[in-house]
Amino acid sequence: MLRLREFETYHGGAREEGLLDFSASLNPYPPEWLDEMFERSKEISGRYPYYEGLEEELEGLVGEPLTLTAGITEALYLLGILALRGRRVVIPRHTYGEYERVARIFGAEAIKGPNEPERLAELIERNSVVFFCNPNNPDGRFYRVGELKPLLDAVEDTGALLILDEAFIDFVKTPESPEGENIVKLRTFTKSYGLPGIRVGYVLGFERAFRSVRMPWSIGSTGVAFLEFLLKDGFEHLRKTMPLIWREKERLERALDVRSDANFFVKRVGDAGKVVERLKEHGVLIRNCTSFGLPEYVRFSVRRPEENDILIAGFRSVLNGA
């Protein structure tokens, strides 16, 4: 009899209605062309979504060859097909849980290590695969190229493959990204455009390999319409909204004594589950970080000023025992 293995999922569950959702780390400002985009999606829903031409145009906008995928999640599973079977996979201990899940699904040996690049580098062996999230999820720490050097050197010396997840790099004020033959970079638009339901991302590196195993029509008509408007937009929406997010991020840092390089924070609160439930009473939903291996921490994102006011007031009330 065929036996199917079960794997725990780490994210993507139902959200509770009627609460301000700070648990999802998204741009709180939707694009001005959102309604037009959905109308365009209706127009093209009656045909198969071919997007190779849009892929070429996006390469021109980004400035290098890439592979379009249905968000970073599809890219991770394509990596499973291409590179994970039977391999030793090194993963930081406190990071996005889907790396370990994908590794185990494809029969890889998952090795958990320290989050710091120089210490994680000590676990890299010949032909291993290394996952690193930058900025890291959930703590928002961004490592500059110089800080990544021990990891980059170890990858080069051993012939390992570095999978660099840059899902939140658009939220970093002065981003930089390493180059190298053994580096695959994963990026997405779902965070920076605040549209997680529209599954559009891309991979930098090894484009011929990724395209060879990519599922046909994986980006539906809404994703194609999004790409059309994104190309017209030329990232102008990001240039307009990121300064608004950075300003509010700095205000939350001062108000709640937290630090991050991304658009979200972790805060140590003791009993995370209890604090999450108490904040719901104030109309606020935040993320319990137990699935990241941090049961005493919560994660919350940056939203609009009036919404952040409610978060600050709720935290102060709950943490002061009111």
C-alpha positions as CSV (number, residue, x, y, z in Angstrom):
1,M,0.0,0.0,0.0
2,L,1.2,3.5,-0.8
3,R,2.0,5.4,2.4
4,L,2.0,9.2,2.3
5,R,4.2,11.1,4.8
6,E,2.8,14.1,6.7
7,F,4.8,17.2,7.2
8,E,4.0,20.1,9.6
9,T,3.3,23.4,7.9
10,Y,4.7,26.6,9.4
11,H,2.8,29.4,7.9
12,G,0.0,30.4,5.6
13,G,-2.9,29.5,8.0
14,A,-6.2,31.3,8.3
15,R,-6.3,34.8,9.7
16,E,-8.8,35.9,12.3
17,E,-11.3,38.4,11.0
18,G,-11.8,41.7,12.7
19,L,-8.2,42.1,13.9
20,L,-5.5,44.4,12.7
21,D,-3.0,41.9,11.2
22,F,0.5,42.7,12.3
23,S,1.5,39.0,11.9
24,A,2.1,39.2,8.1
25,S,5.1,41.3,7.2
26,L,3.8,43.2,4.2
27,N,3.8,46.6,2.6
28,P,0.6,48.2,4.1
29,Y,0.2,50.5,1.1
30,P,-1.4,48.7,-1.9
31,P,-0.5,49.9,-5.5
32,E,-2.7,52.7,-6.9
33,W,-3.3,50.5,-10.0
34,L,-4.7,47.5,-8.0
35,D,-8.3,47.8,-9.3
36,E,-7.1,48.2,-12.9
37,M,-4.9,45.1,-12.5
38,F,-7.8,42.9,-11.4
39,E,-9.9,44.1,-14.3
40,R,-7.0,43.2,-16.6
41,S,-6.9,39.8,-14.9
42,K,-10.5,39.2,-15.8
43,E,-9.8,40.0,-19.4
44,I,-7.0,37.4,-19.8
45,S,-8.5,34.6,-17.6
46,G,-9.9,32.8,-20.6
47,R,-6.5,31.8,-21.9
48,Y,-3.4,30.0,-20.7
49,P,-1.0,32.4,-19.0
50,Y,2.2,32.5,-21.0
51,Y,4.6,35.0,-19.4
52,E,8.0,34.4,-21.1
53,G,7.9,37.8,-22.8
54,L,7.2,39.5,-19.4
55,E,10.1,37.5,-18.0
56,E,12.4,39.1,-20.5
57,E,11.1,42.6,-19.8
58,L,11.6,42.0,-16.1
59,E,15.2,41.0,-16.7
60,G,15.7,44.4,-18.2
61,L,14.2,46.1,-15.2
62,V,16.1,44.1,-12.7
63,G,19.3,44.2,-14.7
64,E,20.2,40.5,-14.8
65,P,18.9,37.1,-16.0
66,L,16.2,35.6,-13.8
67,T,13.5,32.9,-13.6
68,L,9.9,33.9,-12.8
69,T,8.3,31.6,-10.2
70,A,5.0,31.5,-8.2
71,G,6.6,33.2,-5.3
72,I,9.6,32.0,-3.3
73,T,7.7,28.9,-2.3
74,E,7.7,27.5,-5.8
75,A,11.4,28.3,-6.1
76,L,12.1,26.3,-2.9
77,Y,10.4,23.2,-4.3
78,L,12.2,23.6,-7.6
79,L,15.4,23.6,-5.6
80,G,14.3,20.3,-4.1
81,I,14.1,18.8,-7.5
82,L,17.4,20.3,-8.7
83,A,19.7,20.1,-5.7
84,L,18.3,18.7,-2.4
85,R,17.9,15.0,-2.8
86,G,20.3,13.1,-0.7
87,R,22.3,16.2,0.1
88,R,23.5,17.6,3.4
89,V,21.5,20.8,4.0
90,V,22.7,23.4,6.5
91,I,20.1,25.7,8.0
92,P,20.3,28.4,10.7
93,R,18.5,27.4,13.9
94,H,16.1,30.4,14.1
95,T,14.8,31.1,10.6
96,Y,12.0,30.5,8.1
97,G,10.7,27.0,8.7
98,E,10.0,26.1,5.1
99,Y,13.7,25.4,4.4
100,E,13.8,22.5,6.7
101,R,10.4,21.2,5.6
102,V,11.4,21.2,1.9
103,A,14.7,19.6,2.7
104,R,13.0,16.7,4.6
105,I,10.4,16.3,1.8
106,F,13.1,15.7,-0.7
107,G,15.1,13.3,1.5
108,A,17.9,15.7,2.5
109,E,19.8,15.6,5.8
110,A,18.9,18.8,7.5
111,I,21.6,20.2,9.9
112,K,20.6,23.0,12.2
113,G,23.3,25.5,13.1
114,P,23.9,29.0,14.6
115,N,22.4,32.0,12.9
116,E,25.7,33.9,12.7
117,P,27.4,33.5,9.3
118,E,30.9,32.8,10.6
119,R,29.7,30.0,12.9
120,L,27.3,28.6,10.4
121,A,30.2,28.4,7.9
122,E,31.9,25.8,10.2
123,L,29.2,23.3,9.3
124,I,29.6,23.5,5.6
125,E,31.1,20.5,3.9
126,R,31.9,19.7,0.3
127,N,28.8,19.7,-2.0
128,S,26.4,20.7,0.9
129,V,23.5,23.1,0.4
130,V,23.2,26.1,2.7
131,F,20.1,28.2,3.3
132,F,20.4,31.8,4.6
133,C,17.7,34.4,4.9
134,N,18.8,38.0,4.5
135,P,17.2,39.9,6.2
136,N,16.5,37.0,8.4
137,N,12.9,36.0,9.3
138,P,11.9,36.5,12.1
139,D,14.4,38.9,13.7
140,G,14.9,41.3,10.7
141,R,18.7,41.2,10.9
142,F,20.4,42.2,7.6
143,Y,24.0,41.0,7.0
144,R,26.1,43.1,4.7
145,V,28.4,41.4,2.2
146,G,31.4,41.9,4.5
147,E,29.6,40.2,7.3
148,L,28.7,37.3,5.0
149,K,32.3,36.8,3.9
150,P,33.0,33.7,6.2
151,L,29.9,32.0,4.7
152,L,30.8,33.0,1.2
153,D,34.4,31.8,1.6
154,A,33.2,28.4,2.9
155,V,30.9,28.0,0.0
156,E,33.6,28.8,-2.5
157,D,36.2,26.6,-0.8
158,T,33.9,23.5,-0.6
159,G,31.9,23.8,-3.8
160,A,28.7,24.1,-1.7
161,L,25.6,25.8,-2.9
162,L,24.3,28.9,-1.0
163,I,20.6,29.6,-1.2
164,L,20.2,33.2,-0.3
165,D,16.5,34.1,0.5
166,E,16.2,37.9,0.0
167,A,12.4,38.1,0.3
168,F,12.5,41.2,2.5
169,I,15.5,43.0,0.9
170,D,13.3,45.7,-0.6
171,F,12.6,46.9,2.9
172,V,16.3,47.5,3.7
173,K,17.3,51.1,3.4
174,T,20.7,50.5,1.8
175,P,20.7,46.9,0.5
176,E,23.6,45.0,-1.0
177,S,23.8,41.5,-2.3
178,P,26.8,39.2,-2.9
179,E,27.7,37.7,-6.2
180,G,29.2,34.3,-6.9
181,E,28.9,31.2,-9.1
182,N,27.6,29.1,-6.3
183,I,24.8,31.4,-5.1
184,V,21.1,31.2,-5.9
185,K,19.1,34.3,-4.8
186,L,15.4,34.1,-4.1
187,R,13.2,37.2,-4.3
188,T,9.5,38.0,-4.3
189,F,7.1,40.9,-4.9
190,T,4.4,39.6,-2.6
191,K,5.9,41.3,0.5
192,S,7.0,44.6,-1.0
193,Y,3.7,45.1,-2.9
194,G,1.6,43.8,0.0
195,L,0.0,41.1,-2.2
196,P,0.8,37.7,-0.8
197,G,-2.2,36.1,-2.6
198,I,-0.6,37.0,-6.0
199,R,2.2,34.4,-6.2
200,V,5.0,36.2,-8.2
201,G,8.7,36.0,-7.4
202,Y,11.9,35.2,-9.2
203,V,15.2,33.4,-8.9
204,L,18.6,34.9,-9.7
205,G,21.2,32.3,-10.9
206,F,21.1,29.0,-12.7
207,E,18.2,30.2,-14.8
208,R,18.4,27.4,-17.4
209,A,18.2,24.7,-14.7
210,F,15.2,26.4,-13.0
211,R,13.3,26.9,-16.2
212,S,13.8,23.3,-17.1
213,V,11.8,22.1,-14.1
214,R,9.4,24.9,-13.7
215,M,5.7,23.9,-13.8
216,P,3.9,25.3,-16.9
217,W,1.5,28.1,-16.3
218,S,2.4,28.3,-12.6
219,I,1.7,32.0,-12.5
220,G,-2.0,32.5,-13.2
221,S,-3.9,35.4,-15.0
222,T,-3.8,37.6,-11.9
223,G,0.0,37.1,-11.6
224,V,0.4,37.9,-15.3
225,A,-1.7,41.1,-14.9
226,F,0.4,42.0,-11.9
227,L,3.6,41.7,-13.9
228,E,2.2,43.8,-16.7
229,F,1.4,46.7,-14.3
230,L,4.7,46.2,-12.4
231,L,6.7,46.7,-15.6
232,K,4.8,49.9,-16.3
233,D,5.3,51.0,-12.7
234,G,9.0,50.4,-12.9
235,F,9.2,50.0,-9.1
236,E,7.9,53.5,-8.6
237,H,5.4,52.2,-6.0
238,L,8.4,51.0,-3.9
239,R,10.1,54.4,-4.2
240,K,7.0,56.1,-2.9
241,T,6.0,53.8,0.0
242,M,9.3,52.6,1.4
243,P,10.2,55.9,3.0
244,L,6.8,55.9,4.8
245,I,7.5,52.4,6.2
246,W,11.0,53.4,7.3
247,R,9.7,56.4,9.1
248,E,7.1,54.3,11.0
249,K,9.7,51.6,11.7
250,E,11.9,54.1,13.5
251,R,8.9,55.3,15.5
252,L,8.1,51.7,16.6
253,E,11.8,51.2,17.5
254,R,11.7,54.1,19.9
255,A,8.2,53.3,21.3
256,L,8.7,49.6,21.9
257,D,12.5,49.3,22.3
258,V,13.0,47.0,19.3
259,R,15.5,47.0,16.4
260,S,15.3,45.6,12.9
261,D,16.7,46.2,9.4
262,A,13.5,45.0,7.8
263,N,9.8,45.9,8.1
264,F,9.1,43.6,11.1
265,F,10.4,43.1,14.7
266,V,10.8,40.4,17.3
267,K,10.3,41.2,20.9
268,R,10.9,39.1,24.0
269,V,7.8,39.0,26.1
270,G,8.0,35.8,28.2
271,D,4.9,33.8,27.5
272,A,4.4,34.5,23.8
273,G,1.1,32.6,23.5
274,K,-0.4,34.6,26.4
275,V,0.7,37.9,25.0
276,V,-0.7,37.1,21.5
277,E,-4.1,36.3,23.1
278,R,-4.1,39.4,25.2
279,L,-3.3,41.6,22.3
280,K,-6.3,40.2,20.4
281,E,-8.4,41.8,23.1
282,H,-7.0,45.1,21.9
283,G,-7.9,44.2,18.3
284,V,-4.3,43.3,17.2
285,L,-3.0,40.1,15.8
286,I,0.8,39.4,16.1
287,R,2.9,36.3,15.5
288,N,3.9,33.7,18.1
289,C,7.6,32.8,17.3
290,T,7.4,29.3,18.7
291,S,7.7,27.7,15.2
292,F,11.0,29.6,14.8
293,G,12.3,28.0,18.0
294,L,11.7,31.2,20.0
295,P,8.8,30.5,22.4
296,E,9.4,33.6,24.4
297,Y,9.3,36.0,21.4
298,V,6.6,37.5,19.3
299,R,6.9,39.0,15.8
300,F,5.0,42.0,14.4
301,S,5.2,44.1,11.3
302,V,5.1,47.8,10.5
303,R,1.8,49.1,9.3
304,R,0.3,52.6,8.8
305,P,0.7,55.3,11.5
306,E,-2.9,55.1,12.9
307,E,-2.6,51.3,13.0
308,N,0.8,51.4,14.7
309,D,-0.7,53.7,17.4
310,I,-3.1,50.9,18.3
311,L,-0.3,48.4,18.4
312,I,1.8,50.6,20.7
313,A,-1.1,51.2,23.0
314,G,-2.0,47.5,23.1
315,F,1.6,46.5,23.9
316,R,2.0,49.0,26.7
317,S,-1.3,47.9,28.2
318,V,-0.5,44.2,28.0
319,L,3.1,44.4,29.1
320,N,2.3,46.7,32.0
321,G,-0.4,44.3,33.3
322,A,-3.3,46.6,32.6
